[in-house]
């Protein structure tokens, strides 16, 4: 098992020896972020064969993840060591924060062993520093107008460096900001703890910041640190919203006061919050820093993925999304032939107008084993389990254009052709890819009741 150590202030030179020349813009690699958020993520680090590896608890929970190893060359050869470490903790290997190049490294050196996914809400917004410093061009005209209105209304405003004597003022403003956002209490409390640590060790963490005053009143403050040699990360930005335009002004002034060596500024993710997303997009990022997750697949998942590709030919990203978010071995029925998975189906729980409903999804048979009645055997077992469980109904969607499937499924009590609409927490499409052609055949416990005209299926996972 790898010997990981908690992140301490004295570790900064060693860790930044890897991160500063890396060129990776991921805000999670800023030493100040690693250190200040330790109470949530319990981050630890190790050096492995010339690479820096950060291990942490995902979302502060029980699952552990490993940041993309940082160093020179391909990190592929150390992936088996990470897998052994994860297994020693009773977990599968999850590599987090992968760049596009990092994904390709794993695909090339560990082909077919991982599923990949990304979350748009966690991608960092990275801007050209000069764009934020100057706001030139037509696309930034609204920002310049906003600043001009602020300047006209508050001619006594001024910018000051964020120094220790201003920390108490900043925390007071943060508390006021937090009261206005009390719907996010737990996250904001974690952020407040991180801010206390940042202010306590401001210089040691390499932090720099700025304050915007209107007269003697603090209107906004911000601070951050370097992610790499040419990218600065803005960790925190708070403003008194009674001063319209304070966010826009502090953003521009802070960028202007950063050292010229920073050609990029990372303003971190939007967390899927629509207002925050629109605000970040309005500054026209140079690019979004992708953060992919690679999850080492178990043998049953690998078998499912292989059969899915053979039977349906779907894109790998679609199959990976299903495996990562919705797959469970307990909900998959399989038929084994000649030592491999020859047929499968999945039982996915939904709520519909029919009540508690099971969706029989991904019915597939390996082309080499078709004609042996494997799918029929699995469907019979699925119907038996659904009845035994006492579900109100079940449904499935025959492949559009394969009309013979309707008579095949009819043998198991499925009937009708109801338009169906899926509702999932992440927008995953359980249909055929074209909602206009999705027609569900249903099987009801109470077949005497009239069926609905359409079906709205809400996944309960």
C-alpha positions as CSV (number, residue, x, y, z in Angstrom):
1,X,0.0,0.0,0.0
2,X,1.2,3.5,-0.9
3,X,2.3,5.7,2.0
4,X,0.2,8.9,1.7
5,X,0.8,11.8,4.0
6,X,-1.6,14.6,5.1
7,X,-0.9,17.9,3.4
8,X,1.0,20.2,5.6
9,X,2.3,23.8,5.1
10,X,5.9,22.5,4.9
11,X,5.0,20.2,2.0
12,X,4.3,23.2,-0.3
13,X,7.7,23.3,-2.0
14,X,7.7,19.6,-2.8
15,X,4.1,19.6,-4.1
16,X,4.6,22.8,-6.2
17,X,7.8,21.3,-7.7
18,X,5.4,19.1,-9.6
19,X,2.4,21.4,-10.1
20,X,4.0,24.6,-11.1
21,X,5.7,23.3,-14.4
22,X,2.8,20.9,-15.2
23,X,0.8,23.3,-17.3
24,X,-2.4,21.8,-16.0
25,X,-5.0,24.5,-15.1
26,X,-7.2,22.5,-12.7
27,X,-7.9,24.6,-9.7
28,X,-7.8,21.5,-7.5
29,X,-4.0,21.5,-8.0
30,X,-3.5,24.8,-6.3
31,X,-1.7,24.1,-3.0
32,X,-3.8,26.6,-1.1
33,X,-7.0,24.8,-2.2
34,X,-5.6,21.4,-1.2
35,X,-4.6,22.7,2.3
36,X,-7.6,24.9,3.1
37,X,-10.2,22.3,2.2
38,X,-8.6,19.4,4.0
39,X,-11.4,19.3,6.6
40,X,-13.8,18.3,3.8
41,X,-11.7,16.2,1.5
42,X,-8.9,14.8,3.8
43,X,-6.4,15.2,1.0
44,X,-3.1,13.4,1.3
45,X,-0.1,13.1,-1.1
46,X,2.7,10.7,-2.1
47,X,5.5,10.6,-4.6
48,X,5.5,7.6,-6.8
49,X,8.1,6.9,-9.4
50,X,8.6,10.6,-10.2
51,X,4.9,11.6,-10.0
52,X,2.9,13.5,-7.5
53,X,-0.4,11.7,-6.5
54,X,-3.1,13.3,-4.4
55,X,-5.6,11.0,-2.7
56,X,-8.8,12.5,-1.3
57,X,-12.3,11.6,-0.1
58,X,-14.9,12.3,-2.9
59,X,-17.4,15.0,-1.7
60,X,-16.1,14.4,1.8
61,X,-17.7,10.9,1.9
62,X,-16.4,7.4,2.2
63,X,-15.3,6.9,-1.4
64,X,-11.7,7.8,-2.2
65,X,-10.4,9.2,-5.4
66,X,-6.9,9.9,-6.9
67,X,-6.1,13.1,-8.8
68,X,-4.4,12.7,-12.2
69,X,-0.8,12.0,-11.3
70,X,1.4,15.0,-12.1
71,X,4.9,14.6,-13.4
72,X,7.0,14.2,-16.6
73,X,6.0,11.6,-19.1
74,X,3.2,9.0,-19.0
75,X,1.7,8.1,-15.7
76,X,0.1,4.9,-17.1
77,X,2.7,2.6,-15.5
78,X,1.8,3.7,-12.0
79,X,-2.0,3.1,-12.4
80,X,-1.7,-0.5,-11.2
81,X,-0.2,0.8,-8.0
82,X,-3.1,3.1,-7.5
83,X,-5.5,0.3,-8.1
84,X,-3.7,-1.8,-5.4
85,X,-4.0,1.1,-3.0
86,X,-7.7,1.5,-3.7
87,X,-8.3,-2.2,-3.3
88,X,-6.5,-2.2,0.1
89,X,-9.2,0.3,1.2
90,X,-11.9,-2.0,-0.2
91,X,-12.7,0.3,-3.1
92,X,-12.4,0.4,-6.9
93,X,-9.9,2.8,-8.5
94,X,-11.3,6.2,-9.4
95,X,-9.0,8.7,-11.1
96,X,-10.4,12.2,-10.9
97,X,-9.6,15.5,-12.6
98,X,-8.2,13.9,-15.8
99,X,-7.3,16.2,-18.7
100,X,-8.0,15.1,-22.3
101,X,-4.4,13.9,-22.5
102,X,-4.8,12.1,-19.2
103,X,-7.8,10.2,-20.6
104,X,-5.9,9.2,-23.7
105,X,-3.0,7.9,-21.5
106,X,-5.4,5.6,-19.7
107,X,-7.2,4.5,-22.8
108,X,-3.9,3.7,-24.5
109,X,-2.2,1.9,-21.7
110,X,-5.2,0.3,-20.0
111,X,-7.6,-0.2,-23.0
112,X,-11.1,-1.2,-22.2
113,X,-10.5,-1.4,-18.4
114,X,-12.1,2.0,-17.4
115,X,-15.3,3.9,-17.9
116,X,-15.0,7.6,-18.3
117,X,-17.4,10.5,-17.5
118,X,-17.3,14.2,-17.1
119,X,-19.5,16.7,-15.2
120,X,-20.0,20.1,-16.9
121,X,-20.8,21.6,-13.5
122,X,-17.2,20.9,-12.3
123,X,-15.3,22.2,-15.3
124,X,-13.1,25.3,-14.6
125,X,-13.6,28.5,-16.5
126,X,-10.2,29.7,-17.7
127,X,-9.7,33.2,-19.1
128,X,-6.9,35.1,-20.9
129,X,-5.6,37.3,-18.2
130,X,-5.4,40.3,-20.6
131,X,-9.1,39.9,-21.4
132,X,-10.0,40.4,-17.8
133,X,-7.4,43.1,-17.3
134,X,-8.5,45.2,-20.2
135,X,-12.1,44.2,-21.2
136,X,-11.5,45.4,-24.7
137,X,-13.7,44.8,-27.7
138,X,-17.4,44.8,-28.4
139,X,-18.2,41.7,-26.4
140,X,-17.0,43.3,-23.2
141,X,-18.9,46.5,-23.8
142,X,-21.6,45.6,-21.2
143,X,-18.9,45.1,-18.6
144,X,-17.3,48.4,-19.3
145,X,-20.7,50.1,-19.1
146,X,-21.2,48.4,-15.7
147,X,-17.9,49.7,-14.5
148,X,-18.6,53.2,-15.8
149,X,-21.9,53.3,-13.9
150,X,-20.2,52.2,-10.7
151,X,-17.4,54.8,-11.1
152,X,-19.9,57.6,-11.7
153,X,-22.0,56.6,-8.7
154,X,-19.1,55.9,-6.3
155,X,-16.3,58.3,-7.3
156,X,-14.6,57.7,-3.9
157,X,-14.0,54.0,-4.6
158,X,-10.5,52.7,-4.3
159,X,-8.5,49.4,-4.6
160,X,-6.3,48.2,-1.8
161,X,-4.1,45.1,-1.4
162,X,-5.6,42.5,0.9
163,X,-3.4,42.5,4.0
164,X,-3.8,40.9,7.4
165,X,-5.3,44.0,9.0
166,X,-8.3,43.7,6.6
167,X,-9.0,40.0,7.3
168,X,-11.7,40.7,10.0
169,X,-13.5,43.1,7.6
170,X,-13.5,40.5,4.9
171,X,-14.9,37.8,7.2
172,X,-17.7,40.2,8.3
173,X,-18.6,40.8,4.7
174,X,-18.5,37.0,4.1
175,X,-20.9,36.5,7.0
176,X,-23.3,39.0,5.5
177,X,-23.0,37.3,2.1
178,X,-23.7,34.0,3.7
179,X,-26.9,35.2,5.4
180,X,-28.2,36.0,1.9
181,X,-27.3,32.5,0.7
182,X,-28.5,30.5,3.7
183,X,-30.0,27.9,1.3
184,X,-26.5,26.5,0.8
185,X,-25.6,26.4,4.5
186,X,-23.3,23.3,4.7
187,X,-21.2,24.2,1.7
188,X,-20.9,27.8,2.8
189,X,-19.8,26.7,6.3
190,X,-17.1,24.6,4.7
191,X,-16.0,27.5,2.6
192,X,-15.9,29.7,5.7
193,X,-13.6,27.2,7.5
194,X,-11.4,27.2,4.4
195,X,-11.3,31.0,4.5
196,X,-10.3,31.0,8.1
197,X,-7.4,28.7,7.3
198,X,-6.4,30.8,4.3
199,X,-6.3,34.0,6.3
200,X,-4.4,32.3,9.2
201,X,-1.7,31.2,6.7
202,X,-2.0,33.8,4.0
203,X,1.7,34.4,3.3
204,X,2.7,30.8,3.8
205,X,0.2,29.6,1.2
206,X,1.4,32.1,-1.4
207,X,-2.0,33.8,-1.5
208,X,-2.5,37.3,-2.8
209,X,-5.7,39.4,-2.8
210,X,-7.4,42.7,-3.2
211,X,-10.1,44.8,-1.6
212,X,-12.5,47.3,-3.1
213,X,-13.6,50.2,-0.8
214,X,-16.3,52.8,-1.3
215,X,-15.3,55.5,1.1
216,X,-14.4,53.6,4.3
217,X,-16.8,50.7,3.6
218,X,-15.6,47.4,2.2
219,X,-17.6,46.7,-1.0
220,X,-15.8,43.6,-2.2
221,X,-12.7,41.4,-1.7
222,X,-11.0,38.5,-3.5
223,X,-7.9,36.3,-3.2
224,X,-6.2,33.4,-4.9
225,X,-2.9,31.7,-5.7
226,X,-1.0,30.2,-8.6
227,X,-2.1,26.8,-10.1
228,X,1.0,26.6,-12.3
229,X,3.7,28.9,-13.5
230,X,1.4,30.9,-15.8
231,X,-2.1,30.3,-14.4
232,X,-3.6,32.1,-11.4
233,X,-6.6,30.7,-9.6
234,X,-9.2,33.0,-8.0
235,X,-10.3,31.1,-4.9
236,X,-12.8,33.5,-3.4
237,X,-14.6,36.6,-4.5
238,X,-17.3,38.2,-2.3
239,X,-19.1,41.5,-2.7
240,X,-21.7,43.6,-1.0
241,X,-24.4,43.5,-3.6
242,X,-25.9,46.8,-2.5
243,X,-23.1,48.3,-4.5
244,X,-24.2,47.4,-8.0
245,X,-21.2,46.6,-10.1
246,X,-18.8,45.7,-7.2
247,X,-18.2,42.2,-8.6
248,X,-17.3,43.5,-12.0
249,X,-15.0,46.2,-10.7
250,X,-13.1,43.9,-8.2
251,X,-12.7,41.3,-11.0
252,X,-11.0,43.8,-13.3
253,X,-8.9,45.6,-10.7
254,X,-7.6,42.4,-9.2
255,X,-6.6,41.0,-12.7
256,X,-4.8,44.3,-13.3
257,X,-2.8,44.0,-10.1
258,X,-1.7,40.4,-10.8
259,X,2.0,39.8,-11.9
260,X,2.4,39.8,-15.7
261,X,3.7,36.3,-15.7
262,X,0.1,35.1,-15.3
263,X,-1.3,34.8,-18.8
264,X,-4.4,32.8,-17.7
265,X,-6.8,33.2,-14.8
266,X,-8.9,30.3,-13.6
267,X,-12.2,31.4,-12.0
268,X,-13.2,27.8,-11.1
269,X,-16.4,25.9,-11.7
270,X,-20.1,26.9,-11.7
271,X,-21.4,23.9,-9.7
272,X,-24.3,23.7,-12.1
273,X,-25.9,26.9,-10.7
274,X,-27.5,28.6,-13.7
275,X,-27.0,32.2,-12.6
276,X,-23.3,31.5,-11.8
277,X,-22.9,29.8,-15.2
278,X,-24.3,32.8,-17.1
279,X,-22.1,35.1,-15.1
280,X,-18.9,33.2,-15.9
281,X,-19.8,32.8,-19.5
282,X,-20.4,36.5,-19.8
283,X,-16.6,37.0,-19.4
284,X,-16.0,34.8,-22.4
285,X,-13.6,32.1,-21.2
286,X,-10.7,31.0,-23.4
287,X,-11.5,27.4,-22.6
288,X,-13.1,25.2,-20.0
289,X,-10.7,22.9,-18.1
290,X,-12.2,19.5,-18.5
291,X,-12.1,17.2,-15.5
292,X,-12.8,13.6,-16.5
293,X,-13.3,10.8,-14.1
294,X,-12.0,7.3,-14.9
295,X,-13.5,4.4,-13.0
296,X,-11.9,0.9,-13.1
297,X,-14.6,-1.5,-14.2
298,X,-15.4,-4.8,-12.4
299,X,-15.5,-8.0,-14.5
300,X,-19.3,-8.0,-14.7
301,X,-19.3,-4.3,-15.9
302,X,-16.7,-5.1,-18.5
303,X,-18.8,-8.0,-19.8
304,X,-21.9,-5.7,-19.9
305,X,-20.0,-3.1,-21.8
306,X,-18.6,-5.6,-24.3
307,X,-22.0,-7.1,-25.0
308,X,-23.7,-3.7,-25.3
309,X,-21.2,-2.6,-27.9
310,X,-21.7,-5.8,-29.9
311,X,-25.5,-5.7,-29.7
312,X,-26.3,-2.0,-30.0
313,X,-23.1,-0.2,-31.3
314,X,-23.7,2.8,-29.0
315,X,-20.9,5.3,-28.4
316,X,-18.6,4.3,-25.6
317,X,-19.4,7.6,-23.7
318,X,-23.1,6.6,-23.6
319,X,-22.4,3.1,-22.3
320,X,-20.0,4.5,-19.7
321,X,-22.6,7.0,-18.4
322,X,-25.0,4.1,-17.9
323,X,-22.5,1.9,-16.1
324,X,-21.3,4.7,-13.8
325,X,-24.7,6.2,-12.9
326,X,-27.3,3.5,-13.2
327,X,-25.8,0.0,-13.5
328,X,-26.0,-2.5,-10.7
329,X,-25.1,-6.2,-10.8
330,X,-28.2,-6.8,-8.6
331,X,-30.4,-5.4,-11.4
332,X,-28.8,-7.2,-14.3
333,X,-30.0,-10.7,-15.4
334,X,-27.5,-12.6,-17.6
335,X,-27.2,-15.9,-19.5
336,X,-23.7,-17.4,-19.6
337,X,-22.5,-19.5,-22.5
338,X,-19.0,-20.9,-23.1
339,X,-17.6,-18.9,-20.2
340,X,-18.9,-15.5,-21.2
341,X,-22.0,-13.3,-20.9
342,X,-24.1,-14.2,-23.9
343,X,-27.3,-12.3,-23.1
344,X,-28.5,-9.7,-20.6
345,X,-31.2,-7.3,-19.5
346,X,-31.5,-4.6,-16.8
347,X,-34.3,-4.0,-14.4
348,X,-34.4,-0.2,-13.7
349,X,-37.0,1.2,-11.2
350,X,-39.3,4.0,-12.3
351,X,-42.4,5.7,-11.2
352,X,-45.1,6.2,-13.9
353,X,-48.8,6.8,-14.1
354,X,-49.1,3.0,-13.6
355,X,-47.5,3.2,-10.1
356,X,-44.2,1.5,-9.2
357,X,-42.9,0.4,-12.5
358,X,-39.9,-1.6,-13.7
359,X,-38.3,-0.7,-17.0
360,X,-36.8,-3.7,-18.8
361,X,-33.8,-2.1,-20.4
362,X,-30.9,-3.1,-22.7
363,X,-32.2,-6.5,-23.7
364,X,-29.3,-7.9,-25.7
365,X,-27.9,-11.2,-27.1
366,X,-24.5,-11.7,-28.4
367,X,-24.8,-12.3,-32.2
368,X,-22.8,-15.5,-31.8
369,X,-25.5,-16.9,-29.5
370,X,-28.7,-15.8,-31.1
371,X,-31.4,-18.3,-31.8
372,X,-30.9,-20.3,-28.6
373,X,-33.8,-18.7,-26.6
374,X,-31.6,-16.9,-24.2
375,X,-33.5,-13.6,-24.3
376,X,-36.8,-15.4,-23.8
377,X,-35.4,-17.2,-20.8
378,X,-34.2,-13.9,-19.3
379,X,-37.5,-12.2,-20.0
380,X,-39.4,-15.0,-18.3
381,X,-37.2,-14.6,-15.2
382,X,-37.6,-10.8,-15.3
383,X,-41.4,-11.1,-15.4
384,X,-41.3,-13.6,-12.5
385,X,-39.2,-11.3,-10.4
386,X,-41.3,-8.3,-11.1
387,X,-44.5,-10.1,-10.2
388,X,-42.9,-11.6,-7.1
389,X,-41.8,-8.1,-6.0
390,X,-45.4,-6.8,-6.4
391,X,-44.7,-4.0,-8.8
392,X,-47.7,-2.3,-10.4
393,X,-46.3,-2.6,-13.9
394,X,-43.4,-3.1,-16.2
395,X,-42.6,-1.7,-19.6
396,X,-40.0,-1.9,-22.4
397,X,-39.4,-0.2,-25.7
398,X,-39.0,-2.4,-28.8
399,X,-36.2,-1.3,-31.1
400,X,-37.8,1.1,-33.6
401,X,-38.2,-0.6,-37.0
402,X,-37.9,-4.1,-35.5
403,X,-41.7,-4.9,-35.7
404,X,-41.2,-8.6,-35.0
405,X,-40.1,-7.7,-31.4
406,X,-43.7,-6.6,-30.6
407,X,-45.0,-10.1,-31.1
408,X,-42.0,-11.5,-29.2
409,X,-42.6,-9.3,-26.2
410,X,-46.3,-9.9,-26.5
411,X,-45.7,-13.5,-25.5
412,X,-44.8,-12.2,-22.0
413,X,-47.9,-10.1,-21.6
414,X,-46.6,-6.8,-22.9
415,X,-49.0,-4.8,-25.1
416,X,-49.7,-1.3,-26.5
417,X,-47.6,1.4,-28.0
418,X,-47.6,4.3,-25.5
419,X,-45.5,7.5,-26.1
420,X,-43.0,7.6,-23.2
421,X,-41.0,10.5,-21.7
422,X,-38.1,9.9,-19.4
423,X,-37.2,12.0,-16.4
424,X,-33.8,11.5,-14.8
425,X,-31.7,13.6,-12.5
426,X,-28.9,14.0,-15.1
427,X,-30.9,14.0,-18.4
428,X,-29.7,10.4,-19.3
429,X,-31.7,9.2,-22.3
430,X,-33.2,5.7,-21.5
431,X,-35.0,5.8,-24.8
432,X,-33.9,5.1,-28.4
433,X,-32.3,8.5,-28.9
434,X,-35.4,9.8,-30.6
435,X,-38.3,10.5,-28.3
436,X,-40.7,10.7,-31.2
437,X,-40.2,7.0,-31.9
438,X,-40.2,5.8,-28.3
439,X,-43.3,3.6,-27.9
440,X,-43.6,1.6,-24.7
441,X,-45.2,-1.8,-24.4
442,X,-46.6,-2.2,-20.9
443,X,-47.5,-5.1,-18.7
444,X,-49.8,-4.3,-15.8
445,X,-50.8,-6.1,-12.6
446,X,-54.3,-4.7,-13.0
447,X,-55.0,-5.2,-16.6
448,X,-58.7,-4.3,-16.3
449,X,-58.0,-0.6,-15.7
450,X,-57.8,1.6,-18.8
451,X,-54.2,2.3,-19.7
452,X,-52.9,5.9,-19.8
453,X,-52.5,7.6,-23.2
454,X,-48.9,8.5,-22.5
455,X,-46.3,7.4,-20.0
456,X,-44.0,9.7,-18.0
457,X,-41.3,7.6,-16.4
458,X,-39.3,9.1,-13.6
459,X,-36.3,7.1,-12.5
460,X,-36.2,6.5,-8.8
461,X,-32.4,5.8,-8.5
